[in-house]
Amino acid sequence: MNAHELLRKVCTGHVMLVGEVRSAEIKESGVVDKNSGLKVSVWLLVYFVELPRENGFLVAKITRRVPRDAADPLSYPAGAERGKCYAFEVECVEWKHGFVSARMGMAEPEQIGSAEGGTPVDAPLGAASGGTPLSLVLLRTTPRTP
C-alpha cells in the first residue's frame, strides 16, 4: 500500500492506524455467549503498534479475532512482521489508561510502501519526501444528535 491508496481509504471513511509493529501474538480469551449463557473460547491476534506523534510516539493495542474455522489457532499467521510499518483498518478505537485500544475486522494489515519503487518498505510514511513521518490516526469524534 502506498500513500495515495492510504489517503484514498481515509477519504472514503475508513479509520486507519499507521505505525510500526512492536509485537504480534495470539491469546485465548473467554467470552460469554449471549444466547446460551455459556463460556466460549475466542482466539485473538494482539498487535502492539508504535504510532508516531509530534512529541514522540503513542502505543496502540490492536486486536483481531482468529477465524473459528482455523485448524490450529496457535499457528495462525499474524500477517505482520516486527519492526515494519503497517496500516491497520480498524472498526472501533478507544482511549484507555495511557494507550489506544482498537479492534480490527477480518481485514489483514497492509504493509506501507512498495518494493519496486517509491517509498521504501521499511521507511515511515512521509519519509521519502523528506518531511516528518505521517501518521493517519483518525480519532475524531462527531457530536451525535438524539
C-alpha angles and dihedrals in degrees: 000000000000130000094266094053090047093050091048090054092049092048091053091056105267116141109227131184113199122194151111117290113237097178142349123198141159120239134180117234129186120222132175116245107233094212101047102021091228128130114258124193115230124187116219132194107219120199123189107204131186111222115198118235136176093261099038125294143315125221118229127192108208120187131194129179119244109233114261091232093061108125095217114012093195092060095044110128115253094215094218133076123219114257097022128109117248139175115228119199104213133192100203136013128199132180111229132176100318100329142065119253118200138172125216130206120226094291115118119238111260122223115238118237132020131260095221098060147309116060113019114248095241096042121100116252109274095024094106092062091051092246129119116289111275119229114190098201107157106198098153121145121208122204113252121220116220 
